[in-house]
């Protein structure tokens, strides 16, 4: 990859992501995401289905994974332990 292509890459493409936590609904996922971001930790929500289209959980389809950069994992884990009853 030449330098020109490297400059066009988005920062999240360079991040190594690590799964922080799993939840079973978009509301809980958004609350955790907002909490982490308010503390300076970017995160990504990843699920198998779009919750607005299929708002149910069956056989793990409603599962939403909260991913953070590997470098932020331990800080994010401590933040969740302090404020969220997991």
Secondary structure as the mmCIF struct_conf table of DSSP 4:
data_model
#
loop_
_struct_conf.conf_type_id
_struct_conf.id
_struct_conf.beg_label_comp_id
_struct_conf.beg_label_asym_id
_struct_conf.beg_label_seq_id
_struct_conf.end_label_comp_id
_struct_conf.end_label_asym_id
_struct_conf.end_label_seq_id
HELX_RH_AL_P HELX_RH_AL_P1 UNK A 3 UNK A 8
BEND BEND1 UNK A 9 UNK A 9
HELX_RH_AL_P HELX_RH_AL_P2 UNK A 11 UNK A 14
HELX_LH_PP_P HELX_LH_PP_P1 UNK A 15 UNK A 16
STRN STRN1 UNK A 17 UNK A 23
BEND BEND2 UNK A 24 UNK A 25
HELX_RH_AL_P HELX_RH_AL_P3 UNK A 26 UNK A 38
TURN_TY1_P TURN_TY1_P1 UNK A 39 UNK A 40
STRN STRN2 UNK A 43 UNK A 47
BEND BEND3 UNK A 48 UNK A 49
TURN_TY1_P TURN_TY1_P2 UNK A 51 UNK A 53
BEND BEND4 UNK A 54 UNK A 54
BEND BEND5 UNK A 58 UNK A 58
TURN_TY1_P TURN_TY1_P3 UNK A 59 UNK A 62
STRN STRN3 UNK A 64 UNK A 69
HELX_RH_3T_P HELX_RH_3T_P1 UNK A 70 UNK A 72
HELX_RH_AL_P HELX_RH_AL_P4 UNK A 73 UNK A 83
BEND BEND6 UNK A 84 UNK A 84
#
